[in-house]
Amino acid sequence: MSNEDKAEFLIAVRNYKFERKEKWSRGLDFKVSDEASGEKVLLRLVEMENKSGYVGADDVKTMVQVMKKKDCEMGILISRRFTEAASNEMTEGNIQRVSEDYMPPISSENMILTINDCINSLCTSKCGKIPALKSDCKGDLENNLCKVRTISDDVSFHSERGWMNLLKNDLRQLLVMNKVAKT
């Protein structure tokens, strides 16, 4: 999963309201807000140019300054790897890390609710409404199967089994489909 996909995934499952996306010299910033608390959050993606691929403490300090300028109470920093000093600075600066090895835990309830929202949105855009019956489905049919409906059926099976990794993959597919539908 790319860093941008990770950011969009977190925005979806945490039910953040998207405000702005800005490109900067070494990555992307997403300014979002938590709909429940109203808290402003800065998601920063850092693409490392050096061979080590580590984000250092100076990068974190810069992010803390940007958070203050953009009036954000919390931050999420996404990159491949972090130095120990960077991790310590993140703790002090109310910044959560996401790396190639670590993704914050997500509750299965949030995952299912987010997936259902994506499915409903895609069905509404393709069919004009949420189909009650299979015959109401007017999505792009391939071999008489709508991709959204197929993923929806897969989600039911994966959630019954408690397979979070497959649910994450289902959501990733839906987010890509949603992005394509909006373009």
N, C-alpha and C positions, 0 to 999 in steps of 0.2 A: 504494500500500500504506500503510495507516495505521501510526502508530508502534507501536500495540499488536500489529498483525500482524507488524511487523518484529521485535519482541521475541520473539514466539512462534516465528517463523521461525528466529531465531538459537538459541533454546533447543532447537529440534528438530534443526537441522543440526549443532550442536556437541555434541549428546548430553548436554545439561545435565539434571540431576535437579531438577525443580521442588520448591521447599520452601515458599515463601510469596509471596503477592501482597498488597501494601498500597497503599491509595489515600492520597495526601497532597494538600495544598492546590493544587498545580500539576501533578499528574501521578500516575504509578503507579511503584511499586518492585516488582521481582521479585527475590526472593532465590533463587538456584539454586546448585548445586554441580557441578563438573566430575567426572563419574564416573571418569575415568581418573586424575586427579591428586588428587581430593578437595578441590581448591581451591574456596573460597566466592567467588561472584561476585554483585555487585549490578548489576542492569539497571535503570536509571532512565530513565523517560520524562518529559520536561519539555514541557508545552504552554505556549507563550509567550503572555502576555496583551497584551504591547506590540505596537505596529504593526510594529516592525522584525523581530521574530521571532528575535532573536539571543539565545543563551544566553551569559552573561558569566562572567568569572573567579570572581565571588562565588558563582554557582550551582555551579561546579566545586568550590570550596573547601568549600561546604556538603556536597556529595556525598562528599568525602574524609572529612569528619567522620562522616557517616552510615556510611560503609564501616567506619571504625574501631569505631564503636559496635556494628555488626552483625557484626563479626569477618570482614569480606570482604577478601580479598587483591587482588582485581581488580574493576574496574568497567567497565560499558558505558553510555554516556550517549547517549540517542536523542532528537533534536529536529530542528527544521527547519534551523537554522543556528547557527554558533558564531563568536564573536569570536576574533581572533588570540590575545588574552590567555587566553581560555578554552582554546584549543587547547594553548597552552604549559603551562597548569596541568594539563591532562589528561595530558600527557606525563610530568610530574613525579609525578602521583598514580596512575600505572598504570591509567588510564582510557582506554578505546577509544571513539572517537566513531562514531556512525551518524547521517547527516543525509539531507536530501532528495536530495543529490547523491552521497553516498558510502555504500556498504555494504561491509563487509569482505569480502575474497575468500573463497570457499568452494570446497573441492576437489570435483571432479565425483564422486569416490568417496564422500565424505561425503553428497553430495546424493542419489546413487542408493541408498545404504544407508538413509538416512532415509526416502526415498520408499517403499522396499520395506517398511520397518517399519510405516509408515502404512497401506500397502495390506494387509499381513498382518493388522494390528489391525482394520481396517474389515471385511475379509472374515470374520475370526473372529467379530466381533460380529454381522454380518448373516447369515452362513451357518452359524455354529457351528464352522466349520473353514476352512482354506485350501483352496478348491476345486482339485482336480487337473484336472478336466475342465470344459468350459463348461457341461455339463448339471448339474454339482454346484452351480452358482452359484444362490443363492436371494436375491440382493440385490434392491433395488428395481428392477424391470425396467421400462424405458421403451422401447417398440418392440423388445422382446426383447434389449435391451442394458443391462447393469448399469453405472452411472456409474463405479464403482470399477474395474471390468474395462476400461472404455473408457479411463480415465486410465492404467491400467497399460499398455495397448497403446500409447498415445501416448508414455508414458515410454520405452518400448523404442525407438521411432522417434526421439524427440528425443535420446536418449543416443547412438544410432548416428551421428547427424549432429553431435553436440557442441554442441547448442543449449542453452546454460546458461540463457538468459532464459526459454525455454519450460519447462525443467525446474523453474525457480524458480516459475513460474506453476502447473505441475502440483502441486508440493508445497503451494503456498498453497491450492489447491482442496482437496487432501486434508486439510490442517489444519483448514479450515473445516468439511468434512464430519465430521471426527473430533470437533470441538467440538460440532456439532449432535447427533451420535450420543450424546455423553455427557450431554446435557441432557434 
